[in-house]
Amino acid sequence: MNKYILILLFICCTTLTACSGDQGGQQLEIAQFEEKQNNREHAVKLYEEVVSKYPGSPNAKIAQERLNALKMDK
């Protein structure tokens, strides 16, 4: 019985992970909003999280581009 519960938990966790195909999209949108609201510090923090959590994703590329632009504006 315990073996079946563990298998079911593994399948559920795997399915939930696979469904999160957005890979930081929502966090990227919030960072962009924060940047537009002139809350640069929070935007930078969120962009950095997207880059570190989702390396290689399209959203990480966008976040890195924004980070580079913000650092040049300093």
C-alpha positions as CSV (number, residue, x, y, z in Angstrom):
1,M,0.0,0.0,0.0
2,N,2.7,2.5,0.9
3,K,4.5,1.7,-2.3
4,Y,1.4,2.7,-4.3
5,I,1.1,5.9,-2.3
6,L,4.7,6.8,-3.1
7,I,4.3,6.1,-6.8
8,L,1.2,8.2,-6.8
9,L,3.0,11.1,-5.1
10,F,5.8,10.8,-7.6
11,I,3.5,11.0,-10.5
12,C,1.6,14.0,-9.1
13,C,4.9,15.9,-8.4
14,T,6.2,15.1,-11.9
15,T,2.9,16.2,-13.5
16,L,2.8,19.5,-11.6
17,T,6.4,20.2,-12.5
18,A,5.7,19.5,-16.2
19,C,2.7,21.8,-16.2
20,S,4.7,24.8,-15.2
21,G,5.9,25.6,-18.7
22,D,5.7,29.3,-18.2
23,Q,9.1,29.3,-16.6
24,G,9.1,32.6,-14.8
25,G,6.7,34.4,-17.1
26,Q,4.5,35.8,-14.4
27,Q,7.6,36.9,-12.3
28,L,9.0,38.6,-15.4
29,E,5.7,40.5,-15.9
30,I,5.8,41.6,-12.3
31,A,9.4,42.8,-12.7
32,Q,8.5,44.7,-15.8
33,F,5.6,46.3,-14.0
34,E,7.9,47.3,-11.1
35,E,10.4,48.7,-13.5
36,K,7.6,50.9,-15.1
37,Q,6.6,52.1,-11.6
38,N,10.2,53.2,-11.1
39,N,10.7,50.6,-8.4
40,R,14.1,49.7,-9.8
41,E,15.5,47.8,-6.8
42,H,12.6,45.4,-6.7
43,A,12.6,44.9,-10.5
44,V,16.3,44.0,-10.4
45,K,15.7,41.5,-7.7
46,L,12.9,39.8,-9.6
47,Y,14.9,39.8,-12.9
48,E,17.8,38.2,-11.1
49,E,15.5,35.5,-9.7
50,V,14.1,34.7,-13.2
51,V,17.7,34.4,-14.5
52,S,18.8,32.1,-11.7
53,K,15.7,30.0,-11.4
54,Y,15.1,29.5,-15.2
55,P,18.5,29.6,-16.9
56,G,18.3,29.1,-20.7
57,S,14.6,29.9,-20.9
58,P,13.3,32.7,-23.1
59,N,12.1,34.6,-20.0
60,A,15.6,34.4,-18.5
61,K,17.0,35.9,-21.7
62,I,14.6,38.8,-21.5
63,A,15.3,39.3,-17.8
64,Q,19.1,39.3,-18.4
65,E,18.7,41.9,-21.2
66,R,16.7,44.1,-18.8
67,L,19.3,43.7,-16.1
68,N,22.0,44.7,-18.5
69,A,20.1,47.8,-19.6
70,L,19.3,48.8,-16.0
71,K,23.0,48.4,-15.0
72,M,24.0,50.6,-17.9
73,D,21.5,53.3,-16.8
74,K,23.1,53.6,-13.4
